[in-house]
Amino acid sequence: MVGDDPALRAAYRLCRLRTRRQDPAEYALIQLVPAPLRPALHALWAAANALDDLGDDRTAPAAAERAARVEEWITALHRELPTGTSPDPIRHALVHTAARWRLDLSELDAAMTQVQDDTHGRHFTDWTAWRTWGRDNLLPWFGQVRTLFDRAGVPVVLRLDTRETYEEFLDGVRLTDILTDLSADLAQGDLLLPDEALDDHPGSAADLAHARWSPAVSALITHLTGLARQWVTQETLSRGMHPGPATVLHTMAALLRAQLDAIDTAGPALLQAPPRPAPLTRARILAPARARATLAWSLTPLTVPPAHQHPHGRRPALTRPAHTAAFRSPPPHPSGERPPEIPSAHLPAHVAVIMDGNGRWAQQRGLPRHEGHRAGTTAFREVVHGALDIGLRHLTLYTFSTENWHRDAAEVEAIIDLLRRELVDDPFRDLDVRLGWHGRAGRLPPDLVDLLHLRERTTRTRTGLTLTMCIDYGGRDELTRTAAALARRTRAGHLDPDLITEDDFARHLPRPDLPDVDLLWRTGGEHRVSNFLPWHTAYAELHFTPGLWPDTDRRDLWQAVTTYTHRQRRHGTTPATSGPLD
């Protein structure tokens, strides 16, 4: 299924053999998908593993040399993608896979660069830092697999119902891998576990550093395998999913649990060599899985592109990592007006905007309401440009609320379609804008959720403006979810309900990284906050303007920020000079 090119066939054969030899479990999972998709999956796995091997290769003992080798591999891939070939067989298979299945390998940029950074060692103070590291590495590669299934025409793409479930499952994958490879990592001086976990078992870090099996280490391993087992056992993992990918995920979870059982029973041997489940255990898991997969795929027509590359076909793109890109400045305002010069110390750190008036703007012109939303996209881009002009750090836009679902179905569909088009067009791709998304995934179309996650991943290293789009967001829903998270922590014994502080609450918000709002601006002439960021706007300055959102441009943002700089913010204290009390 890979054409008649002998070099290409040899490249794919090498990827398949490396997968089978180095990761039998992964190979067994790939065998559960239809044969036309297997070469692509072997190529993706082999590429990820080749990068990891370069980063871990101790024939180059200096971290800088290993990092240079990883960089050389990535640079070669950038160079080879437009040509459609590579002298390196693994990259040759990857380049062909990307072209054949129309995969956008720019999604892998941050993950590949992370391997380069890892050569200098990693240290995690807590689970939050550990999760960020693991997810940034795994999510992009799993994203390529989801896209591959989508290109093949599988009715339900390989994604999970909620982001939290999906990412927690991948946390379990990462933790299982770390525990499996503990002996090899320790031999290289690496301990890829957070201090938060080690501190709960005093002495375990020192014992592991000296490869000593002790009661503290035993208790730590038991705790971690239990945690990993909980993460990989997700009852809603495949809800609503096509039975083919669902079988793969169920089998993957079962193999991971079998691996965790082997880790649990290894005892001191865990620090000497990677444990493996017994062949009979694997056979008991894989035999029924093969039968289910065969039946599921026999009922599914697939769309398989030709194995050869059309000479004028679309080539896959791979951009340079964001932190090495030269970002351009936003285009100037059409009038030529320049932004006000506001010292950074006087700027609000975070401006939130309720973009109101799209529907009324259209109705005043005898147009359907959705035309107002279309016109509002110009204002959206303008305000982002204006935020960059003045050096704003955070801009959050109320894009689609939980209440907006009650609008006419045609209007809702038009809004969703506009959001999808904006994300596909990616109008800020050349600007120093990091995109974030705040809201729920359950009611949004899966392809829109995937686009949001893609833009988050590919812009996460940018350090300019953080643009957060609130889509299917509601303030009361956010507070309810936070209360539920606190309740779960309390029930698990991690929090005393009588000692919960505001800081505890803030840490359990769905987006704990979102800073407090300094300025809340609403267009359209209404004077209410409409269930928008109630926690973050507790001390925000309010600014209401009569203009409808489609008539807004960056100068309105500049005026709002200038007005803010003339406000005296007291937070309940007395002013620095004499005057009336707050």
C-alpha positions as CSV (number, residue, x, y, z in Angstrom):
1,M,0.0,0.0,0.0
2,V,3.0,2.4,-0.3
3,G,3.7,2.2,-4.0
4,D,6.4,0.7,-6.1
5,D,9.3,2.9,-5.1
6,P,11.9,0.5,-3.6
7,A,13.4,3.1,-1.4
8,L,10.0,4.1,0.0
9,R,9.0,0.6,0.6
10,A,12.3,0.0,2.4
11,A,11.7,3.1,4.5
12,Y,8.2,2.0,5.6
13,R,9.5,-1.5,6.3
14,L,12.2,-0.1,8.6
15,C,9.6,1.9,10.5
16,R,7.4,-1.2,10.9
17,L,10.3,-3.4,12.1
18,R,11.5,-0.7,14.6
19,T,8.0,-0.4,16.0
20,R,7.7,-4.2,16.4
21,R,11.1,-4.5,18.0
22,Q,11.1,-1.5,20.3
23,D,7.5,-1.3,21.3
24,P,5.5,-4.6,20.8
25,A,2.5,-3.1,22.5
26,E,2.3,-0.2,20.1
27,Y,2.8,-2.6,17.2
28,A,0.0,-4.8,18.5
29,L,-2.3,-1.7,18.7
30,I,-1.5,-0.7,15.1
31,Q,-2.4,-4.2,14.0
32,L,-5.9,-3.4,15.1
33,V,-6.4,-0.7,12.5
34,P,-7.1,-1.4,8.7
35,A,-4.0,-2.3,6.7
36,P,-4.0,0.8,4.6
37,L,-3.5,3.0,7.7
38,R,-0.7,1.0,9.3
39,P,2.3,2.3,7.3
40,A,1.4,5.9,8.3
41,L,1.1,4.9,11.9
42,H,4.4,3.1,11.8
43,A,6.0,6.2,10.3
44,L,4.6,8.5,12.9
45,W,5.7,6.2,15.8
46,A,9.2,5.7,14.3
47,A,9.7,9.4,13.8
48,A,8.7,10.2,17.4
49,N,11.0,7.4,18.7
50,A,13.9,8.4,16.5
51,L,13.8,11.9,18.0
52,D,13.6,10.5,21.5
53,D,16.6,8.2,20.8
54,L,18.7,11.2,19.6
55,G,17.8,13.1,22.7
56,D,18.8,10.1,24.9
57,D,21.8,9.0,23.0
58,R,24.6,8.8,25.5
59,T,27.3,8.3,22.8
60,A,27.1,12.1,22.9
61,P,27.5,12.7,26.6
62,A,27.3,16.4,26.3
63,A,23.7,17.8,26.4
64,A,24.6,20.5,23.9
65,E,25.7,17.9,21.4
66,R,22.5,15.8,21.8
67,A,20.5,19.0,21.5
68,A,22.4,19.8,18.3
69,R,21.6,16.4,16.8
70,V,17.9,16.8,17.5
71,E,18.0,20.3,16.0
72,E,19.8,18.9,12.9
73,W,17.0,16.2,12.5
74,I,14.2,18.8,12.8
75,T,16.0,21.2,10.4
76,A,16.4,18.4,7.9
77,L,12.7,17.6,8.1
78,H,11.9,21.3,7.4
79,R,14.1,21.2,4.4
80,E,12.8,17.9,3.0
81,L,9.1,18.4,3.3
82,P,8.8,20.5,0.2
83,T,10.8,18.0,-1.8
84,G,8.7,15.0,-0.8
85,T,11.8,12.8,-0.1
86,S,14.7,12.3,2.3
87,P,17.9,10.4,2.5
88,D,17.0,9.4,6.0
89,P,14.5,6.4,5.7
90,I,12.4,7.3,8.7
91,R,12.0,10.9,7.6
92,H,11.4,9.7,4.1
93,A,8.4,7.6,5.3
94,L,7.2,10.6,7.5
95,V,7.4,13.0,4.6
96,H,5.5,10.6,2.3
97,T,2.9,10.0,5.0
98,A,2.3,13.7,5.5
99,A,1.9,14.3,1.7
100,R,-0.3,11.3,1.1
101,W,-2.7,11.9,4.1
102,R,-2.5,15.7,4.0
103,L,-1.1,16.0,7.5
104,D,-0.1,19.4,8.8
105,L,3.2,18.6,10.6
106,S,3.4,22.1,12.0
107,E,1.3,20.7,14.8
108,L,4.4,18.7,15.9
109,D,6.7,21.7,16.1
110,A,6.4,22.4,19.8
111,A,6.6,18.6,20.6
112,M,9.8,18.1,18.6
113,T,11.4,21.3,20.0
114,Q,10.6,20.0,23.5
115,V,12.7,16.9,22.9
116,Q,15.6,19.2,22.1
117,D,15.0,21.1,25.4
118,D,14.8,17.8,27.3
119,T,18.4,17.0,26.5
120,H,19.4,19.5,29.2
121,G,17.4,17.7,31.8
122,R,13.9,18.2,33.4
123,H,12.8,18.9,36.9
124,F,9.2,19.2,38.0
125,T,8.2,20.9,41.3
126,D,4.6,19.7,41.1
127,W,2.0,17.7,39.1
128,T,0.9,20.8,37.2
129,A,4.3,21.3,35.6
130,W,4.7,17.6,35.0
131,R,1.3,17.4,33.2
132,T,2.1,20.4,31.0
133,W,5.4,18.8,29.9
134,G,3.8,15.4,29.2
135,R,0.7,16.8,27.4
136,D,2.8,19.1,25.3
137,N,4.7,16.1,24.1
138,L,2.0,13.6,23.5
139,L,-1.0,15.6,22.4
140,P,0.4,16.7,19.0
141,W,1.4,13.1,18.0
142,F,-2.1,11.8,19.1
143,G,-3.5,14.7,17.1
144,Q,-1.9,13.4,14.0
145,V,-3.5,10.0,14.6
146,R,-6.9,11.6,14.9
147,T,-6.4,13.5,11.7
148,L,-5.3,10.3,9.9
149,F,-8.6,8.5,10.9
150,D,-10.5,11.6,9.8
151,R,-8.8,11.6,6.4
152,A,-9.7,7.9,6.1
153,G,-13.4,8.8,6.5
154,V,-14.1,7.2,9.8
155,P,-17.5,8.6,11.0
156,V,-16.3,9.5,14.5
157,V,-12.8,11.0,14.6
158,L,-10.4,9.7,17.1
159,R,-11.0,12.2,19.9
160,L,-12.6,12.0,23.3
161,D,-15.8,13.7,24.5
162,T,-14.0,16.1,26.8
163,R,-10.6,17.6,26.9
164,E,-10.2,16.7,30.5
165,T,-10.9,13.0,29.9
166,Y,-8.6,12.9,26.9
167,E,-5.7,14.6,28.6
168,E,-6.0,12.7,31.8
169,F,-5.8,9.5,29.8
170,L,-2.6,10.7,28.2
171,D,-1.3,11.5,31.7
172,G,-1.7,7.9,32.5
173,V,0.1,6.9,29.3
174,R,3.0,9.1,30.2
175,L,3.2,8.0,33.8
176,T,3.1,4.3,32.8
177,D,6.0,4.9,30.4
178,I,8.1,6.7,33.0
179,L,7.6,3.9,35.5
180,T,8.4,1.2,32.9
181,D,11.6,3.0,31.9
182,L,12.6,3.9,35.5
183,S,15.7,1.8,35.5
184,A,17.1,3.2,32.3
185,D,16.2,6.8,33.3
186,L,17.9,6.4,36.7
187,A,21.0,5.0,35.0
188,Q,21.2,8.3,33.1
189,G,20.6,10.4,36.1
190,D,17.1,11.3,35.2
191,L,14.1,11.2,37.6
192,L,11.0,12.3,35.7
193,L,8.6,12.5,38.6
194,P,7.4,15.7,40.3
195,D,8.8,16.8,43.7
196,E,5.1,16.9,44.9
197,A,4.9,13.1,44.6
198,L,8.4,12.4,46.0
199,D,7.8,14.6,49.0
200,D,4.8,12.6,50.0
201,H,7.2,9.7,50.5
202,P,10.2,11.0,52.4
203,G,13.5,9.5,51.4
204,S,12.2,8.1,48.1
205,A,14.1,10.6,46.0
206,A,17.5,9.8,47.6
207,D,16.9,6.1,47.4
208,L,15.9,6.3,43.8
209,A,19.0,8.4,43.0
210,H,21.1,5.5,44.4
211,A,18.9,2.8,42.8
212,R,17.9,1.5,46.3
213,W,14.7,-0.3,46.8
214,S,13.3,0.8,50.1
215,P,9.9,1.0,51.9
216,A,9.6,4.6,50.8
217,V,10.2,3.7,47.2
218,S,7.8,0.7,47.4
219,A,5.1,3.0,48.8
220,L,5.8,5.6,46.1
221,I,5.6,3.0,43.2
222,T,2.3,1.6,44.6
223,H,0.8,5.1,44.8
224,L,1.9,6.0,41.3
225,T,0.7,2.8,39.7
226,G,-2.6,3.3,41.4
227,L,-2.8,6.9,40.0
228,A,-1.8,5.8,36.5
229,R,-4.4,3.0,36.6
230,Q,-7.1,5.5,37.6
231,W,-6.1,7.9,34.7
232,V,-6.1,5.2,32.0
233,T,-9.4,3.7,33.2
234,Q,-11.9,6.3,31.8
235,E,-15.4,5.0,31.5
236,T,-16.3,7.7,29.0
237,L,-13.2,7.3,26.9
238,S,-15.0,6.1,23.7
239,R,-18.5,7.4,24.2
240,G,-20.1,8.1,20.8
241,M,-17.0,6.9,19.0
242,H,-16.8,4.6,15.9
243,P,-16.3,1.0,17.2
244,G,-13.0,0.7,15.3
245,P,-11.1,3.4,17.1
246,A,-13.0,2.6,20.3
247,T,-11.6,-1.0,20.2
248,V,-8.1,0.4,19.8
249,L,-8.5,2.7,22.8
250,H,-10.1,0.0,25.0
251,T,-7.2,-2.4,24.1
252,M,-4.7,0.3,24.8
253,A,-6.1,0.9,28.2
254,A,-6.1,-2.8,28.9
255,L,-2.5,-3.2,27.9
256,L,-1.5,-0.2,30.0
257,R,-3.2,-1.8,33.0
258,A,-1.4,-5.0,32.4
259,Q,1.8,-3.1,32.2
260,L,1.0,-1.4,35.5
261,D,0.3,-4.8,37.1
262,A,3.8,-5.9,35.9
263,I,5.3,-2.8,37.5
264,D,3.5,-3.5,40.8
265,T,4.8,-7.1,41.0
266,A,8.3,-6.3,39.8
267,G,9.5,-5.1,43.3
268,P,13.3,-4.4,43.5
269,A,13.7,-5.7,39.9
270,L,12.0,-2.5,38.7
271,L,15.2,-0.7,39.3
272,Q,17.2,-3.1,37.3
273,A,15.2,-3.6,34.0
274,P,11.9,-2.7,32.5
275,P,9.1,-5.1,33.5
276,R,6.9,-6.7,30.9
277,P,3.5,-8.4,31.2
278,A,3.5,-12.2,30.6
279,P,2.9,-13.2,26.9
280,L,-0.3,-15.1,28.0
281,T,-1.7,-11.9,29.6
282,R,-1.1,-10.0,26.4
283,A,-2.7,-12.7,24.3
284,R,-5.8,-12.7,26.5
285,I,-6.2,-9.0,25.8
286,L,-5.3,-9.0,22.1
287,A,-7.2,-12.1,20.8
288,P,-10.7,-10.8,21.4
289,A,-9.6,-7.2,20.4
290,R,-8.6,-8.5,17.0
291,A,-11.9,-10.2,16.5
292,R,-13.8,-7.0,17.5
293,A,-11.6,-4.8,15.3
294,T,-11.9,-7.0,12.3
295,L,-15.7,-6.9,12.5
296,A,-15.8,-3.2,13.1
297,W,-13.6,-2.3,10.1
298,S,-15.3,-4.8,7.8
299,L,-18.5,-2.7,8.1
300,T,-16.6,0.6,7.4
301,P,-15.8,1.9,4.0
302,L,-12.5,3.8,4.1
303,T,-11.2,6.7,2.0
304,V,-7.6,5.8,1.1
305,P,-5.6,8.2,-1.0
306,P,-3.3,6.8,-3.7
307,A,0.1,5.7,-2.5
308,H,2.0,7.8,-5.0
309,Q,2.4,11.6,-4.7
310,H,1.0,13.7,-7.4
311,P,3.8,16.0,-8.7
312,H,1.6,19.0,-8.4
313,G,-0.2,18.0,-5.2
314,R,-0.3,20.0,-2.0
315,R,2.9,19.6,0.0
316,P,2.7,19.4,3.8
317,A,3.8,22.5,5.6
318,L,6.1,22.7,8.7
319,T,6.7,26.1,10.1
320,R,9.7,26.9,12.3
321,P,9.0,26.9,16.0
322,A,7.3,30.0,17.2
323,H,10.1,31.1,19.5
324,T,12.5,31.3,16.5
325,A,10.0,33.0,14.2
326,A,10.3,36.7,13.2
327,F,6.9,38.1,14.0
328,R,5.7,41.0,12.0
329,S,4.0,44.1,13.4
330,P,0.2,44.4,12.9
331,P,-0.9,46.5,9.9
332,P,-1.4,50.2,10.7
333,H,-4.8,51.7,11.1
334,P,-6.3,52.7,7.7
335,S,-6.5,56.3,8.8
336,G,-2.8,56.4,9.7
337,E,-3.6,57.3,13.3
338,R,-0.9,56.1,15.6
339,P,-1.5,54.4,19.0
340,P,-1.3,56.5,22.2
341,E,2.0,56.2,24.1
342,I,1.0,54.7,27.4
343,P,3.8,53.6,29.8
344,S,3.6,49.8,30.4
345,A,3.3,50.4,34.1
346,H,0.0,52.2,33.5
347,L,-1.5,49.7,31.1
348,P,-4.1,47.3,32.3
349,A,-2.6,43.8,32.5
350,H,-5.9,42.2,31.3
351,V,-8.7,43.7,29.2
352,A,-11.9,41.7,28.8
353,V,-14.5,42.7,26.1
354,I,-18.2,41.9,25.7
355,M,-18.6,42.3,21.9
356,D,-22.3,43.4,21.8
357,G,-24.4,44.7,19.0
358,N,-23.8,42.5,16.0
359,G,-27.5,41.5,15.6
360,R,-28.7,45.1,16.0
361,W,-26.2,46.4,13.5
362,A,-27.5,44.0,10.9
363,Q,-31.2,44.7,11.6
364,Q,-30.6,48.4,11.3
365,R,-29.4,47.7,7.8
366,G,-32.2,45.3,6.9
367,L,-29.8,42.4,6.9
368,P,-30.0,38.9,8.6
369,R,-28.5,38.9,12.0
370,H,-25.7,36.6,11.0
371,E,-24.4,39.3,8.7
372,G,-23.7,41.4,11.8
373,H,-21.6,38.6,13.2
374,R,-19.7,38.4,9.9
375,A,-19.1,42.2,10.0
376,G,-18.0,41.8,13.6
377,T,-15.0,39.6,12.5
378,T,-13.3,42.8,11.1
379,A,-13.7,44.5,14.4
380,F,-12.3,41.4,16.2
381,R,-9.2,41.5,14.1
382,E,-8.9,45.3,14.5
383,V,-9.1,45.2,18.3
384,V,-6.4,42.4,18.4
385,H,-4.2,44.6,16.2
386,G,-4.8,47.6,18.5
387,A,-3.9,45.5,21.6
388,L,-0.6,44.5,20.0
389,D,0.0,48.2,19.1
390,I,0.0,49.3,22.7
391,G,1.7,46.2,24.2
392,L,-1.3,44.7,26.0
393,R,-0.5,41.4,27.7
394,H,-4.0,39.8,28.0
395,L,-7.1,40.3,25.9
396,T,-10.2,38.1,26.5
397,L,-13.2,38.2,24.2
398,Y,-16.7,37.0,25.0
399,T,-17.2,35.2,21.8
400,F,-20.1,32.8,22.4
401,S,-21.9,32.3,25.7
402,T,-23.7,29.3,27.2
403,E,-26.9,31.4,26.8
404,N,-26.3,32.0,23.0
405,W,-27.5,28.4,22.3
406,H,-31.0,29.7,22.9
407,R,-30.8,31.9,19.8
408,D,-32.3,30.9,16.4
409,A,-30.6,27.7,15.1
410,A,-29.6,29.4,11.8
411,E,-27.9,32.2,13.7
412,V,-26.1,29.8,16.0
413,E,-24.9,27.8,13.0
414,A,-23.7,30.9,11.3
415,I,-21.7,32.0,14.4
416,I,-20.1,28.5,14.7
417,D,-19.2,28.6,11.0
418,L,-17.6,32.0,11.3
419,L,-15.5,30.8,14.3
420,R,-14.5,27.7,12.3
421,R,-13.4,29.9,9.3
422,E,-11.4,32.3,11.5
423,L,-9.5,29.4,13.1
424,V,-8.8,27.9,9.7
425,D,-7.7,31.3,8.2
426,D,-5.6,31.9,11.3
427,P,-5.3,35.7,10.7
428,F,-2.7,36.1,13.5
429,R,-0.3,33.4,12.3
430,D,2.5,35.9,11.7
431,L,1.8,38.0,14.8
432,D,3.1,37.4,18.4
433,V,-0.3,36.2,19.6
434,R,-0.9,33.2,21.8
435,L,-4.4,31.8,21.5
436,G,-6.3,30.4,24.5
437,W,-9.8,29.0,24.7
438,H,-12.1,29.2,27.8
439,G,-15.4,27.2,27.8
440,R,-16.9,23.8,27.4
441,A,-16.3,21.3,24.6
442,G,-19.4,19.0,25.0
443,R,-21.8,21.0,22.8
444,L,-19.3,22.3,20.2
445,P,-18.7,20.5,16.9
446,P,-15.7,18.2,17.3
447,D,-13.8,19.7,14.4
448,L,-14.1,23.2,16.0
449,V,-12.8,21.8,19.3
450,D,-9.8,20.2,17.5
451,L,-9.1,23.5,15.7
452,L,-9.1,25.4,19.1
453,H,-6.8,22.8,20.6
454,L,-4.5,23.0,17.5
455,R,-4.2,26.8,17.7
456,E,-3.5,26.6,21.4
457,R,-0.7,24.1,20.9
458,T,0.9,25.8,18.0
459,T,1.0,29.2,19.6
460,R,1.8,28.2,23.2
461,T,5.4,29.4,23.1
462,R,4.6,32.9,22.0
463,T,5.2,35.6,24.5
464,G,3.3,38.7,23.2
465,L,-0.4,39.1,23.5
466,T,-2.4,36.2,25.0
467,L,-5.8,36.2,23.3
468,T,-8.4,34.2,25.1
469,M,-11.7,33.4,23.2
470,C,-14.6,32.5,25.5
471,I,-16.6,30.0,23.5
472,D,-19.6,28.2,25.1
473,Y,-18.6,30.0,28.3
474,G,-20.8,31.0,31.2
475,G,-19.7,32.6,34.4
476,R,-22.0,30.6,36.7
477,D,-21.0,27.4,34.9
478,E,-17.4,28.2,35.6
479,L,-18.0,28.7,39.3
480,T,-20.1,25.6,39.4
481,R,-17.3,23.5,37.8
482,T,-14.8,25.0,40.3
483,A,-17.0,24.1,43.2
484,A,-17.3,20.6,41.9
485,A,-13.5,20.4,41.6
486,L,-13.1,21.5,45.2
487,A,-15.6,19.0,46.4
488,R,-13.8,16.2,44.7
489,R,-10.5,17.3,46.3
490,T,-12.2,17.5,49.7
491,R,-13.8,14.1,49.3
492,A,-10.4,12.7,48.4
493,G,-8.9,14.1,51.6
494,H,-6.7,16.7,49.9
495,L,-8.5,19.8,51.3
496,D,-10.1,20.7,54.6
497,P,-13.4,22.4,53.7
498,D,-13.1,24.7,56.7
499,L,-9.7,25.9,55.5
500,I,-10.4,26.6,51.8
501,T,-9.1,30.0,50.8
502,E,-9.6,32.2,47.8
503,D,-6.2,31.0,46.5
504,D,-7.5,27.4,46.7
505,F,-10.6,28.4,44.7
506,A,-8.5,30.3,42.1
507,R,-6.2,27.2,41.6
508,H,-9.3,25.0,40.8
509,L,-10.8,27.3,38.2
510,P,-11.0,25.7,34.7
511,R,-8.4,28.2,33.5
512,P,-6.3,29.0,36.6
513,D,-3.7,30.8,34.4
514,L,-6.1,33.5,33.5
515,P,-5.3,36.7,35.5
516,D,-7.7,39.0,37.1
517,V,-9.4,41.5,34.8
518,D,-8.4,45.1,35.2
519,L,-10.7,46.6,32.6
520,L,-14.1,45.2,31.4
521,W,-15.3,46.9,28.3
522,R,-18.8,46.4,26.7
523,T,-19.9,47.8,23.4
524,G,-23.5,48.2,22.3
525,G,-24.9,50.6,24.9
526,E,-25.9,48.0,27.5
527,H,-24.8,48.4,31.1
528,R,-24.5,44.8,32.5
529,V,-21.8,42.1,32.7
530,S,-24.0,39.2,31.4
531,N,-22.5,36.3,33.3
532,F,-18.9,37.1,32.0
533,L,-15.9,36.2,34.2
534,P,-17.5,36.9,37.6
535,W,-14.5,35.7,39.6
536,H,-11.9,37.6,37.5
537,T,-13.9,40.9,37.3
538,A,-14.4,41.3,41.0
539,Y,-12.3,44.4,41.0
540,A,-12.4,45.3,37.3
541,E,-13.0,48.9,36.1
542,L,-16.1,49.0,34.0
543,H,-16.3,50.8,30.7
544,F,-19.5,51.0,28.6
545,T,-19.7,52.5,25.1
546,P,-22.7,53.0,22.9
547,G,-21.2,52.0,19.5
548,L,-22.2,48.6,18.1
549,W,-19.4,46.0,17.8
550,P,-19.1,45.9,14.0
551,D,-18.5,49.7,14.0
552,T,-15.6,49.3,16.5
553,D,-12.0,49.5,15.7
554,R,-8.7,49.6,17.5
555,R,-9.1,53.3,18.3
556,D,-12.0,52.4,20.6
557,L,-9.8,50.0,22.5
558,W,-7.1,52.8,22.8
559,Q,-9.8,55.1,24.2
560,A,-11.0,52.5,26.7
561,V,-7.5,51.9,27.9
562,T,-6.7,55.6,28.1
563,T,-9.8,56.1,30.2
564,Y,-8.6,53.3,32.4
565,T,-5.3,55.1,33.0
566,H,-7.2,58.1,34.5
567,R,-9.1,55.9,37.0
568,Q,-7.8,55.6,40.6
569,R,-7.9,52.0,41.6
570,R,-8.1,51.6,45.4
571,H,-9.4,48.0,46.1
572,G,-11.1,49.3,49.2
573,T,-8.2,51.4,50.6
574,T,-8.0,55.1,51.0
575,P,-6.5,57.2,48.1
576,A,-2.9,58.3,48.3
577,T,-4.1,62.0,48.4
578,S,-7.0,63.4,50.3
579,G,-10.4,62.8,48.9
580,P,-13.6,61.0,49.4
581,L,-13.5,57.4,50.6
582,D,-14.1,54.6,48.2
